[in-house]
Amino acid sequence: MPHYTMPDGAQLFVREYGQGEPVLVLSGLGMQSWQWHPFLYTHRKDFKFIIPDWRGFGGSKNCAIPDLDTISSHWRDIESLVEQLGYEQLTVIAYSMGATTTMHGLKYGQFAERIKAYLHIDQTPKISVDVDWKYGLYGKRHTEFLDILQNISTVLEPNLAVPFAQQMDQGSRQQLINAWLRFIDLQNSNPLSLKLFHYAYNQALLQKVMLPSQSVAYLYWYIQNYLHHKEDYREAIAQLKAPTTFFTGEKSILYAAQGQRIVADSLAHATQIIFHKSGHTPLISEPIKFSREITKFLNQHHH
């Protein structure tokens, strides 16, 4: 699997397989490229899948943290990767943070010119919430969400010289776990699930696999992004001329389905697929439907 050299010299890991029309796949926060296999690998005879691991995860876990905010950095990496790949046009599948990166490229780059067809999976065009847009991250509970992130950030900041969360002193570790459990509680209304999460997060061995990243510096970098991201991509995505499909989790606590519907309706050539039993993770909640709809999307734009 190749690594591509980014503008700052970092070696970004990019998983590639298949042959045929190129499909760029941009993951959500905490995902790794191999997690797309159940939905994409069967199509490898007709499509070439290009799936980067974001900095801090998978094969890119050792990439340096640049002096940029997360989304600007991700877009710079994707812009560089697309240029190195050399394709005039690609089909793009983007989920959550990957979709934010795509929209950043629509607003600040010339990404729209490279997109043949676009699949946008459960993401808002504006993460912040204000009088003009109430469908940002966690909607009515956005302020509560920011307060939790600020607590986590306050714990991490004095520990930035510590490589991994497990190496922080016991007091800091417990503060981090307590704040993270508040975050879990915010997005989960199932009492049994919450009990299980509380148990798991308080087991030293399980803590290692429960946080999205064990790197203190990377956790801090990603959290700063959600604390301070004020971009509004509504106008940029509305101008996208490529045929676009939206996958929306009807029960999404993170990004209200109603807000995603408004965005889908703002595009001239858009289709919206509702996952009625899903929240923010339709690929986990409804994997059979997700796989079927991915297949339909790919076949629809296969020439």
C-alpha positions in Angstrom: 0.0 0.0 0.0 1.5 3.3 -1.0 2.3 6.4 1.0 2.0 9.8 -0.7 4.2 12.7 0.2 2.1 15.7 1.4 3.1 19.4 1.1 4.7 19.4 4.5 6.7 16.2 3.8 4.4 13.9 5.8 3.8 10.4 4.4 0.0 9.9 4.1 -1.1 6.3 3.9 -3.6 5.6 1.1 -5.2 2.2 0.6 -5.8 1.5 -3.1 -7.4 -1.6 -4.7 -9.5 -2.5 -7.7 -9.4 -1.4 -11.4 -11.6 0.8 -13.4 -13.2 4.2 -12.7 -11.5 6.0 -9.7 -13.5 6.4 -6.5 -12.1 8.6 -3.7 -13.4 7.6 -0.3 -13.1 10.0 2.6 -13.8 8.6 6.1 -15.3 9.9 9.3 -13.3 10.8 12.4 -11.7 7.7 14.0 -12.3 5.4 11.0 -9.6 3.5 9.2 -9.6 2.7 5.5 -10.0 -1.0 5.9 -13.5 -0.4 7.5 -14.9 0.3 4.1 -14.1 -3.2 2.8 -17.5 -4.8 3.5 -19.2 -2.3 1.3 -16.6 -1.7 -1.5 -14.3 -4.7 -2.0 -16.9 -6.6 -4.0 -16.9 -3.8 -6.6 -13.1 -3.9 -7.2 -13.4 -5.3 -10.8 -15.2 -2.1 -12.0 -13.8 0.6 -9.7 -10.5 1.6 -8.3 -11.0 2.7 -4.7 -8.6 5.3 -3.2 -9.1 5.5 0.6 -6.6 7.7 2.6 -6.1 7.2 6.4 -6.5 10.6 8.0 -3.5 11.9 10.0 -3.3 10.3 13.4 -5.1 7.1 12.3 -4.2 3.8 10.7 -1.3 3.9 8.4 -1.1 7.7 8.8 -0.9 7.6 12.6 2.7 8.8 12.7 2.2 11.8 10.4 3.2 15.1 11.9 0.5 17.5 13.1 0.7 20.6 10.8 0.3 24.2 11.9 -3.2 24.2 10.4 -6.6 23.5 11.7 -7.8 20.0 11.1 -10.2 20.5 8.1 -7.8 22.9 6.3 -5.0 20.3 6.8 -7.2 17.5 5.5 -8.2 19.5 2.5 -4.6 20.3 1.7 -3.8 16.6 1.9 -6.7 15.6 -0.3 -5.9 18.4 -2.8 -2.3 17.2 -3.0 -3.4 13.5 -3.3 -5.8 14.3 -6.2 -3.1 16.2 -8.0 -0.7 13.3 -7.6 -3.2 10.8 -8.8 -3.8 12.8 -11.9 -7.4 11.8 -12.7 -9.4 14.5 -14.4 -12.5 13.4 -12.6 -13.4 11.1 -9.7 -16.4 9.8 -8.0 -16.3 10.9 -4.3 -17.8 9.1 -1.3 -17.5 11.2 1.9 -18.8 10.4 5.4 -19.0 12.9 8.3 -15.6 14.6 8.7 -14.8 13.4 5.2 -17.8 15.3 3.9 -16.8 18.4 5.8 -13.4 18.1 4.1 -15.1 17.8 0.7 -17.2 20.9 1.3 -14.1 22.8 2.4 -12.6 21.9 -1.0 -15.8 23.1 -2.8 -15.6 26.4 -1.0 -11.8 27.1 -1.0 -10.5 24.9 -3.8 -11.5 23.8 -7.3 -12.8 20.4 -6.1 -16.1 20.7 -7.8 -14.4 20.5 -11.2 -12.9 17.1 -10.3 -16.1 15.5 -8.9 -18.0 13.3 -11.4 -20.6 12.1 -8.8 -20.8 12.7 -5.1 -22.1 10.7 -2.2 -22.5 12.7 1.0 -23.1 10.7 4.2 -24.7 12.2 7.3 -23.1 15.6 7.7 -24.2 19.2 8.1 -22.8 22.1 6.0 -22.4 24.1 9.2 -21.2 22.6 12.4 -21.9 25.6 14.6 -25.4 26.6 15.7 -26.8 30.1 15.7 -30.0 32.0 14.9 -29.4 31.5 11.2 -28.8 27.7 11.4 -30.1 25.5 14.1 -29.1 22.2 12.5 -25.5 22.1 13.5 -23.7 19.6 15.7 -26.1 18.3 18.4 -28.6 21.0 17.5 -30.3 22.4 20.7 -27.6 20.8 22.8 -24.7 22.4 20.9 -23.7 24.6 23.8 -23.6 21.6 26.1 -21.4 19.7 23.6 -19.0 22.6 23.4 -18.8 22.7 27.2 -17.8 19.0 27.2 -15.2 19.6 24.6 -13.7 22.5 26.5 -13.4 20.3 29.6 -11.6 17.6 27.6 -9.4 20.3 26.0 -8.5 21.7 29.5 -7.4 18.2 30.6 -5.3 17.6 27.5 -3.6 21.0 27.1 -1.1 20.6 30.1 -0.4 17.1 28.9 0.6 17.8 25.3 4.2 16.7 25.9 2.8 13.2 27.0 2.7 10.9 24.0 -0.3 8.8 24.9 -3.4 9.2 27.1 -2.5 6.1 29.0 0.8 7.8 30.1 -0.9 10.8 31.7 -1.0 10.9 35.5 -3.9 9.0 37.2 -5.8 12.2 38.0 -5.7 13.6 34.5 -6.7 10.2 33.0 -9.7 10.0 35.3 -10.7 13.6 34.4 -10.4 12.7 30.7 -12.5 9.6 31.1 -15.2 11.5 33.1 -15.4 14.2 30.4 -15.5 11.6 27.7 -18.3 9.7 29.4 -20.3 13.0 29.4 -19.7 13.1 25.7 -21.0 9.5 25.3 -24.1 10.3 27.4 -24.9 13.2 25.2 -25.2 11.0 22.1 -26.7 7.9 23.6 -30.2 7.5 25.2 -30.0 3.8 25.8 -29.6 3.2 29.6 -28.0 -0.3 29.1 -25.5 1.0 26.5 -24.6 3.8 28.9 -23.9 1.4 31.7 -21.7 -0.7 29.5 -19.8 2.4 28.3 -19.3 3.5 31.9 -17.9 0.1 32.8 -15.6 -0.1 29.8 -14.2 3.3 30.1 -13.2 2.6 33.7 -11.2 -0.5 32.8 -7.6 0.4 32.1 -7.2 -2.2 29.4 -10.4 -1.2 27.6 -9.6 2.5 27.7 -6.9 1.9 25.1 -9.4 1.0 22.5 -12.3 3.2 23.5 -10.9 6.6 22.7 -10.8 7.6 19.0 -7.1 8.2 19.3 -4.6 7.5 22.1 -2.3 10.3 21.0 -2.8 13.3 23.4 -1.6 15.7 20.7 -4.0 14.3 18.1 -6.9 14.2 20.4 -6.3 17.8 21.3 -5.9 18.8 17.6 -9.2 17.2 16.6 -11.1 18.6 19.5 -9.9 22.2 18.8 -11.4 21.7 15.3 -14.9 21.1 16.7 -14.5 23.8 19.3 -13.6 26.5 16.8 -14.9 25.4 13.4 -17.2 28.3 12.2 -17.3 27.6 8.5 -20.6 27.7 6.6 -20.6 25.6 3.4 -24.2 25.8 2.4 -23.6 28.1 -0.6 -20.6 26.1 -1.7 -22.4 22.7 -1.8 -25.6 24.2 -3.3 -23.5 25.2 -6.4 -22.2 21.6 -7.0 -23.3 20.6 -10.4 -22.3 16.9 -10.2 -25.1 14.4 -9.5 -25.2 14.1 -5.7 -26.7 11.5 -3.3 -27.3 12.2 0.4 -27.4 9.3 2.9 -29.2 10.6 6.0 -29.7 8.9 9.3 -33.3 9.8 10.3 -32.5 9.4 14.0 -29.2 11.2 13.9 -28.6 13.0 17.2 -25.4 14.7 15.8 -26.9 16.2 12.7 -30.7 16.6 12.5 -32.2 14.9 9.4 -34.3 18.0 8.8 -31.2 20.1 8.3 -29.7 17.6 5.9 -33.0 17.6 3.9 -32.8 21.4 3.5 -29.3 21.0 2.1 -30.3 18.2 -0.3 -33.2 20.3 -1.5 -30.8 23.2 -2.3 -29.0 21.2 -5.0 -30.2 21.0 -8.5 -29.2 17.3 -9.0 -29.6 15.6 -5.7 -31.2 12.5 -4.3 -31.7 11.8 -0.6 -31.8 8.3 0.8 -33.2 8.1 4.4 -32.0 5.4 6.8 -35.0 5.2 9.0 -33.4 3.0 11.7 -30.1 4.8 11.9 -28.5 7.7 13.6 -25.1 9.0 12.5 -23.7 5.6 11.6 -26.0 3.9 9.0 -23.0 1.7 7.9 -23.3 0.1 11.4 -27.0 0.4 12.1 -28.3 -0.7 8.7 -25.3 -2.4 7.0 -27.4 -4.4 4.4 -29.3 -1.3 3.3 -26.1 0.7 3.3 -24.3 -1.8 1.1 -27.3 -2.0 -1.3 -27.5 1.8 -1.6 -23.7 2.1 -2.1 -24.0 -0.5 -4.9 -26.8 1.4 -6.5 -24.9 4.7 -6.3 -21.8 3.2 -7.9 -23.7 1.5 -10.7 -25.7 4.6 -11.4 -22.6 6.6 -12.2 -20.6 3.8 -13.9 -19.9 4.4 -17.5 
